[in-house]
């Protein structure tokens, strides 16, 4: 952007106001003031970083990773699933990638861990998915949110 000129004048009460060019007369006490408006890429970068950082907690809001991983260990989820490596079941990072951007992902996975629905193992065999024992809905939701937050 380029510099923009505007005019200032004193009002009869001592306040400044913008004056249009038509209000300017010789010796009217109006002076031209230039204000610089410039684009600085560094300021934009800082603004974008600030914006991203301030919204980052919203994507993983309330996820207690330690509690989720502890629950996964207690419930033997990590016997079949790795966090970043496939075992008999898919890695949690693979699950997160599969459901990324799907609006019903969280509810679908909560139902999956609570229902014991049949799943196909990597070996090709079908097995009933182990039902999570805890009835703590908040803990189950935290576990699923943690899985979906993995990248």
N, C-alpha and C positions, 0 to 999 in steps of 0.2 A: 504494500500500500504506500501511497505517497503522502507527503505532508499536506495538511489541510489548514487553510487559513480561515479564521473567523474574526469578527470584530467585537470588542468589548467597549462598553461605555458605562459611566457612572450614572446611576439614577439619582433623583433628587434626595433620596434617603441614604445615599452612600453605598448602596449595593451595586454589584456588577451584574450586568446582563448581556446576553448576546445581542448584537445589533446587526440588522441586515444591511447590505450595501446601500439600499434606498434611504436608510435612516442617517447615513453619513453625510454631513455637510462640512464645509471648510470651517475650521476652528470650533468644532462641536465637542471637542474633548474625547473623541473616539479614537482609539488606537488599534492598529492591526496586531493581532497576536497569532503567532504560528504555533500549532501543536503538532508534534511529530507522532505519527502513527506508523509503526514499522512492524514487520513480521520477523520474528526471531525463532528459528527452528529449535533452538535449545529450550525456549520457553514452552513450545508445543510438546516436546519430548517430556519435559518435566510434568506438564499437565496430564499427559497420557499415562505416565507411570503412576502419578498420584491417583488418577481415576481407577486404574487397574488394581492397584494395591487396596484402595478403599472398597472396591467391590469383591475382592478376593474372598473375604470372610463370608460373603453371601453364598458363594458356591459350595463351601464346605462348612456352613454355619452349624455350630453345635456338634460337629463330629468329634468324638473322643476316640482317636485312633488306638490309644493304648487299651481302653476298655473293649473296643471292638475286636482287636486282635486277641485279647485275653479270652473273650467269649468264644471266638473261633477255635482257639486251642482247647478250651474246656469242653466244647461240644464236638470235638474231633473233626471239625470242618477241614483242618489243615492236613488231615490224613489223606484226603482225596484231592484237595485243591492246594496249590502253591500260590504265593502272592504274585510272583512273576515267572514261575515255571509250571508247565503243565505236569500233572500227575495223572491219576485215573480220570479226574475231572479237569475242567479248564482252569487255567490260572486266573486269579481274581482280576488281574490287569486286562486279560482277554475278555472277561465278562464285562468289565467297565467299558471297554472299547465297543463291544457288541451293543450295549444298551445306551451308549452316549447319544444324547439328544432326543431320546424317546421319552415322551411325557409320562407314560405309565410304567416306566422301568422300576421305580422304587416299589410300587404296589405289587407288580408282577413278581419281583424277587422275594418280597416279604411272604407272599402266598406260596412261592416255591419252597422256601425253607420251612414253612409251617405245615405243608400238606403231605409231603412224602411221595409226591408224584414220581412216576417212573422216568428214569433218565438213561440215555445211552452212554456207556462208558467208552473210553478211548479204544478199548479192546474190541468193541462192537457189541458187547453183551448189554442187556437191559437190566437195570436194578432199580429198586425203589430208593428214591433219595432219602437219606436219613432225616428224620423229623427233629427239628431243634427242640430241646427239652424245656428251655426257659419259657416262661409265660409272660415275661416282662416285655411288653410291647415297645417301650422306649429303648430297651437294650437291643431288641431285634431290629428296630428301625435304624438305630445307630450303626449296627453291623452292616446293614445293607447300604446305608449312606457312605460308610467307609469304603466298602467294596467299589461303589460307583465313583468315588472320588479318586481312586487310584489311576495313575497314568503310566 
